[in-house]
Amino acid sequence: MVPAAFRLWRVDVGGDRSRIAAHCLLALVLLLAIAIAVSLAVGATGVSLPHLWLYLTGHGQTLSLQDRVVLEAVRLPRTALAILVGAGLALSGAMMQSLFRNPLADPGIVGVTSGAALFAIIAIVLGSGPLAALSLLFGNQFVPLMAFTGSLLNTWLLYRIATVGGQTHASTLILAGIAVGAMSAAVMGLLIYIADDRQLRDITFWSLGSLSGATWPRVLSVAPLVLLVVGIIPTIARGLDALVLGDAAAFHMGIRVQRLKRLVIVAIAAACGATVAAAGSIGFVGIVVPHLLRLVMGPSHRFLLPASAMGGAALLLFADSIARVMVAPAELPIGIITALLGAPVFLALIFGRRRTLNAGVGP
């Protein structure tokens, strides 16, 4: 039986897939809870899980003053930021895969992330010079807004290049993403050349990805954009289900295709821009999580999108915990961990598709 809490989410996706999807959502809730507990407990200063539970349930006096300071000023904002960044990356990947009807599409691979990083670096380097007025006007929101602008421009540009006659071509998308990424890298190289020492340290942060600078103001700067994308899931889920069948089929099902595509493009840009602005370039979360979940629970976006958000958050929390303890008391950039975890899975998916194609064309 599907739990009553998930009956409203039930859709006909064939066989028992809806039941599997509902159970998968419950498993992801449990996995996310475990990831949060691990993230709060591990680090240079360890906090036992029983003491952590007592603290979270309102018995803060069970912890020493040092442990309370570490939890409240360092680990709680870091955990919250990891949840938002992981959810945003996975959601943007799931939406992009549906928009381009390509299960291997990902903001990092096709150049959307590079556009967000480029504009964030522009804000860092030029924020105290030609763009000082804008930096003063928007304050802490300046870098996230610039990253959002860069991801929006790159997403729109890629969609316009890869879509011909209403059909989006995967090969054109990949090639355009390589070209856009190369141009972004060239401009970033120029900015690195003119940056000062302080700006170079900030730019290094973008190239590797890290949650080490997590603070409550940074969490609050990311939360509105990511939560906005989460909030539109019920609005776009049915449209994305129809869009996977093609533009013509979606139109005949009553979907306003162009309006939906514009909304999804803005949502991808918002999620990707916010996450890059907060944590730098973190790869593979946006492709591995939604792709694996689609294989398990089916293509229904009512299940897939919230599951991707929880799966991405859990993956990034575990990756951040590994980054903190692997070379303690030092810390590895989280982008290295996600690459080490995600690249083998990505290669396995590619080889799986190759075997499927060979089986289809073989004698």
Phi and psi in degrees as a GROMACS rama.xvg file:
@    title "Ramachandran Plot"
@    xaxis  label "Phi"
@    yaxis  label "Psi"
@TYPE xy
-78.1268  129.698  VAL-2
-53.0527  146.223  PRO-3
-58.322  -32.3687  ALA-4
-63.8853  -20.1698  ALA-5
-109.294  5.71483  PHE-6
-64.873  -33.0677  ARG-7
-67.7146  -20.9492  LEU-8
-89.3351  -6.23812  TRP-9
-66.8077  129.464  ARG-10
-134.717  160.682  VAL-11
-86.7021  99.6193  ASP-12
-114.975  12.6346  VAL-13
97.2191  129.224  GLY-14
61.0894  -140.192  GLY-15
-98.5467  20.6339  ASP-16
-63.2246  -34.2851  ARG-17
-65.2846  -37.4037  SER-18
-66.9022  -42.2628  ARG-19
-60.9215  -42.3672  ILE-20
-63.1528  -42.3363  ALA-21
-64.9009  -41.9152  ALA-22
-65.6077  -35.744  HIS-23
-64.0677  -38.758  CYS-24
-61.8095  -42.7253  LEU-25
-63.4994  -41.0622  LEU-26
-64.1911  -36.9943  ALA-27
-68.8074  -35.1825  LEU-28
-60.613  -45.2814  VAL-29
-65.1388  -42.637  LEU-30
-62.846  -40.3823  LEU-31
-65.3744  -39.5116  LEU-32
-62.5366  -42.0691  ALA-33
-64.207  -42.7674  ILE-34
-62.3854  -39.135  ALA-35
-64.0681  -43.9526  ILE-36
-62.3796  -43.2186  ALA-37
-63.8095  -43.1657  VAL-38
-61.4333  -38.34  SER-39
-77.2614  -25.6263  LEU-40
-90.6949  -33.4279  ALA-41
-92.3441  156.916  VAL-42
148.502  -174.012  GLY-43
-60.2743  -34.4831  ALA-44
-110.655  106.426  THR-45
-77.9796  142.625  GLY-46
-123.642  122.529  VAL-47
-65.7671  150.287  SER-48
-62.5777  -40.4722  LEU-49
-60.3182  -43.3112  PRO-50
-66.295  -36.7756  HIS-51
-63.528  -41.7487  LEU-52
-63.527  -43.2225  TRP-53
-62.4664  -38.9584  LEU-54
-64.3622  -46.354  TYR-55
-67.5123  -23.4657  LEU-56
-95.1004  12.9778  THR-57
98.8611  11.6438  GLY-58
-110.561  58.4001  HIS-59
-62.9495  -19.8406  GLY-60
-68.8188  -10.5005  GLN-61
-74.2955  -13.321  THR-62
-103.142  152.042  LEU-63
-71.8536  164.511  SER-64
-59.8805  -40.3523  LEU-65
-63.161  -44.1923  GLN-66
-65.0706  -37.7995  ASP-67
-65.2815  -40.8865  ARG-68
-63.3184  -44.062  VAL-69
-61.2963  -44.4271  VAL-70
-66.6822  -47.571  LEU-71
-77.9843  -34.3872  GLU-72
-97.2132  -20.7714  ALA-73
-119.472  -58.7088  VAL-74
-78.7383  -37.1658  ARG-75
-63.4236  -48.9851  LEU-76
-65.0488  -34.0016  PRO-77
-66.6474  -41.7868  ARG-78
-64.7732  -43.4889  THR-79
-61.9894  -41.4613  ALA-80
-66.3141  -40.4243  LEU-81
-61.681  -40.1145  ALA-82
-61.9931  -46.9148  ILE-83
-65.6307  -43.9658  LEU-84
-66.7704  -46.3949  VAL-85
-61.7181  -43.0932  GLY-86
-64.624  -42.6953  ALA-87
-64.0904  -42.1551  GLY-88
-64.3796  -46.3725  LEU-89
-67.2405  -39.4737  ALA-90
-64.6982  -43.2794  LEU-91
-64.0395  -37.8601  SER-92
-65.8443  -43.8853  GLY-93
-62.6722  -42.8377  ALA-94
-68.0126  -38.0571  MET-95
-67.813  -38.8858  MET-96
-61.0512  -37.3561  GLN-97
-75.9683  -39.6332  SER-98
-62.1813  -42.9453  LEU-99
-94.0535  0.541528  PHE-100
51.5314  44.4496  ARG-101
-138.455  112.346  ASN-102
-67.0704  -9.57903  PRO-103
-106.69  9.20934  LEU-104
-72.8201  144.262  ALA-105
-158.457  138.546  ASP-106
-56.3073  -34.0482  PRO-107
-72.5389  -34.6083  GLY-108
-77.1536  -39.3052  ILE-109
-93.3023  5.85164  VAL-110
100.443  -0.386675  GLY-111
-67.5496  -42.1446  VAL-112
-63.2695  -38.5289  THR-113
-64.5039  -35.024  SER-114
-65.4294  -41.7362  GLY-115
-64.538  -43.4373  ALA-116
-64.8135  -38.2557  ALA-117
-60.2735  -48.4079  LEU-118
-70.4879  -31.5051  PHE-119
-65.2208  -40.7092  ALA-120
-68.1421  -36.4481  ILE-121
-57.7327  -42.8069  ILE-122
-64.3256  -37.8375  ALA-123
-67.7591  -48.1558  ILE-124
-76.7753  -41.4795  VAL-125
-99.4167  -0.191345  LEU-126
-67.9904  -21.5909  GLY-127
-102.173  7.38394  SER-128
-126.015  -110.495  GLY-129
-60.687  -28.2873  PRO-130
-103.332  21.7293  LEU-131
-61.6948  -36.627  ALA-132
-64.4802  -43.2921  ALA-133
-67.1477  -39.1898  LEU-134
-61.9112  -40.7179  SER-135
-68.7902  -36.1051  LEU-136
-67.4117  -45.4343  LEU-137
-95.1579  -14.3635  PHE-138
60.887  -129.604  GLY-139
-66.1261  -17.744  ASN-140
-85.1958  -3.70771  GLN-141
-65.0475  -49.5274  PHE-142
-64.5597  -46.9627  VAL-143
-58.9186  -39.0573  PRO-144
-67.2271  -38.7715  LEU-145
-66.399  -41.4235  MET-146
-63.1354  -40.6844  ALA-147
-61.2274  -42.4892  PHE-148
-61.5821  -43.3932  THR-149
-64.9979  -43.2305  GLY-150
-67.926  -35.6031  SER-151
-64.9242  -45.9533  LEU-152
-62.6005  -43.8217  LEU-153
-67.0791  -40.9675  ASN-154
-63.0191  -45.432  THR-155
-63.5119  -42.7113  TRP-156
-63.2613  -44.3624  LEU-157
-64.3006  -40.8421  LEU-158
-64.3779  -41.8841  TYR-159
-65.8475  -37.9788  ARG-160
-71.8947  -42.1095  ILE-161
-83.8028  -11.2788  ALA-162
-105.014  119.761  THR-163
-129.706  123.098  VAL-164
61.491  32.4343  GLY-165
81.7859  -2.01617  GLY-166
-111.278  131.574  GLN-167
-97.4703  123.764  THR-168
-98.9764  123.659  HIS-169
-63.6834  -41.1225  ALA-170
-63.912  -41.3625  SER-171
-64.6493  -37.6878  THR-172
-60.7974  -47.839  LEU-173
-64.0177  -45.1624  ILE-174
-64.1807  -42.7525  LEU-175
-63.9631  -38.3164  ALA-176
-63.332  -38.8342  GLY-177
-63.4864  -44.3679  ILE-178
-64.8077  -45.2683  ALA-179
-64.6802  -40.7373  VAL-180
-62.7607  -38.4403  GLY-181
-66.4428  -41.6393  ALA-182
-64.2954  -41.5993  MET-183
-62.8071  -41.2521  SER-184
-63.7137  -37.0785  ALA-185
-64.6548  -43.5504  ALA-186
-67.6437  -39.1631  VAL-187
-62.8842  -36.7585  MET-188
-61.5665  -40.4119  GLY-189
-63.5842  -42.6774  LEU-190
-65.2822  -38.2768  LEU-191
-62.7529  -36.3697  ILE-192
-64.2778  -35.6523  TYR-193
-96.7398  -2.19555  ILE-194
-76.8653  153.357  ALA-195
-89.0225  -177.997  ASP-196
-62.8392  -44.0112  ASP-197
-62.684  -42.6886  ARG-198
-67.2512  -33.832  GLN-199
-63.8479  -37.735  LEU-200
-64.1289  -40.3525  ARG-201
-66.8277  -37.8478  ASP-202
-67.3755  -37.4621  ILE-203
-57.9034  -35.8921  THR-204
-58.1619  -41.4378  PHE-205
-69.233  -33.7147  TRP-206
-73.5674  -25.1221  SER-207
-111.362  -24.8008  LEU-208
80.5765  132.388  GLY-209
-164.024  152.257  SER-210
-110.087  11.0731  LEU-211
-66.3313  -23.7418  SER-212
-93.7209  21.8037  GLY-213
-65.7856  128.414  ALA-214
-139.141  164.411  THR-215
-63.8031  -38.0346  TRP-216
-60.6001  -37.7189  PRO-217
-68.056  -39.8221  ARG-218
-59.6872  -44.1241  VAL-219
-68.4496  -24.9895  LEU-220
-76.3202  -26.4532  SER-221
-91.5664  -36.2799  VAL-222
-54.5189  -45.0267  ALA-223
-59.0177  -41.7051  PRO-224
-70.2329  -44.8927  LEU-225
-67.241  -43.2369  VAL-226
-66.7674  -31.0092  LEU-227
-63.5151  -42.496  LEU-228
-64.826  -42.1288  VAL-229
-61.0267  -37.9478  VAL-230
-68.0795  -23.9252  GLY-231
-91.4444  3.82304  ILE-232
-55.0155  -47.8518  ILE-233
-61.9579  -24.7416  PRO-234
-76.9302  -35.685  THR-235
-104.098  -10.009  ILE-236
-60.5047  -50.0559  ALA-237
-64.6639  -40.1935  ARG-238
-63.3227  -39.9198  GLY-239
-67.5676  -35.9171  LEU-240
-58.2732  -42.8204  ASP-241
-73.5853  -35.9949  ALA-242
-65.4363  -29.6046  LEU-243
-61.0406  -28.3781  VAL-244
-78.2685  -10.5152  LEU-245
119.477  156.92  GLY-246
-63.3096  -43.3457  ASP-247
-63.9925  -45.1903  ALA-248
-62.8144  -41.6824  ALA-249
-63.781  -40.1069  ALA-250
-62.8411  -43.3996  PHE-251
-71.1375  -15.6634  HIS-252
-88.6811  4.18478  MET-253
91.371  13.3  GLY-254
-88.3239  132.186  ILE-255
-81.1371  91.617  ARG-256
-61.3184  -50.987  VAL-257
-65.7543  -37.9425  GLN-258
-64.1784  -41.5447  ARG-259
-63.3617  -43.3391  LEU-260
-63.2946  -41.8073  LYS-261
-62.325  -41.9031  ARG-262
-64.163  -41.7371  LEU-263
-67.3892  -40.0647  VAL-264
-60.4462  -44.5394  ILE-265
-64.6042  -39.0197  VAL-266
-65.5993  -42.5644  ALA-267
-60.8371  -45.6966  ILE-268
-62.5545  -40.5841  ALA-269
-64.4054  -48.1026  ALA-270
-66.0966  -45.954  ALA-271
-68.4107  -44.797  CYS-272
-61.8647  -42.5558  GLY-273
-65.1775  -42.3347  ALA-274
-69.496  -40.6205  THR-275
-65.246  -40.6051  VAL-276
-62.6354  -32.3788  ALA-277
-87.7599  -33.9384  ALA-278
-133.768  5.38474  ALA-279
79.9031  -164.556  GLY-280
-87.0387  112.093  SER-281
-120.293  118.702  ILE-282
-97.0334  164.491  GLY-283
75.9265  -18.3541  PHE-284
-63.983  -41.4293  VAL-285
-71.9956  -16.6755  GLY-286
-104.348  -40.3309  ILE-287
-72.0362  -48.2441  VAL-288
-63.1639  -56.6253  VAL-289
-65.5289  -31.6654  PRO-290
-67.3266  -46.2511  HIS-291
-64.5824  -40.6886  LEU-292
-66.4236  -35.7763  LEU-293
-62.9211  -37.1734  ARG-294
-65.8922  -34.4949  LEU-295
-84.1599  -48.6636  VAL-296
-107.439  -0.409552  MET-297
93.2653  178.614  GLY-298
-89.918  -2.36625  PRO-299
-65.2214  120.943  SER-300
-74.5874  -15.0305  HIS-301
-63.8343  -32.1143  ARG-302
-92.6975  -43.4764  PHE-303
-63.8449  -43.497  LEU-304
-67.4604  -50.6132  LEU-305
-64.5535  -33.506  PRO-306
-66.1356  -39.5546  ALA-307
-62.8746  -41.4162  SER-308
-60.2805  -46.8037  ALA-309
-69.4327  -40.5717  MET-310
-64.796  -42.0579  GLY-311
-64.0182  -40.8894  GLY-312
-63.2921  -44.6978  ALA-313
-64.3542  -43.1538  ALA-314
-61.1437  -43.8336  LEU-315
-69.8412  -34.049  LEU-316
-63.7721  -44.7346  LEU-317
-65.3562  -42.0904  PHE-318
-62.4156  -40.9747  ALA-319
-66.3814  -37.7438  ASP-320
-63.3865  -41.3659  SER-321
-63.4126  -42.4368  ILE-322
-61.4914  -30.6328  ALA-323
-80.6193  -28.0345  ARG-324
-105.893  -16.0766  VAL-325
-64.0886  -41.2781  MET-326
-125.989  34.7216  VAL-327
-55.3845  143.784  ALA-328
-82.5494  -1.12664  PRO-329
-75.6586  -178.879  ALA-330
-143.751  131.512  GLU-331
-82.4633  146.293  LEU-332
-61.0808  137.304  PRO-333
-67.4565  -25.2059  ILE-334
-62.399  -30.6548  GLY-335
-66.9928  -42.049  ILE-336
-66.0483  -46.8025  ILE-337
-64.2618  -33.0427  THR-338
-68.444  -42.2201  ALA-339
-64.8174  -34.8157  LEU-340
-81.0077  -39.1585  LEU-341
-86.4511  -34.016  GLY-342
-60.4514  -46.4191  ALA-343
-60.6153  -38.7076  PRO-344
-65.1074  -41.246  VAL-345
-61.49  -44.0227  PHE-346
-63.9371  -39.3728  LEU-347
-61.8915  -39.6663  ALA-348
-63.8047  -40.6365  LEU-349
-63.9398  -45.3372  ILE-350
-66.613  -32.5735  PHE-351
-63.6995  -41.4255  GLY-352
-65.9591  -36.3754  ARG-353
-63.5489  -43.4721  ARG-354
-63.1039  -37.3593  ARG-355
-65.2076  -43.7869  THR-356
-65.3435  -40.3594  LEU-357
-64.6221  -37.3121  ASN-358
-66.7652  -31.4147  ALA-359
-78.2038  -26.7028  GLY-360
-108.008  -1.28994  VAL-361
-73.3179  171.66  GLY-362
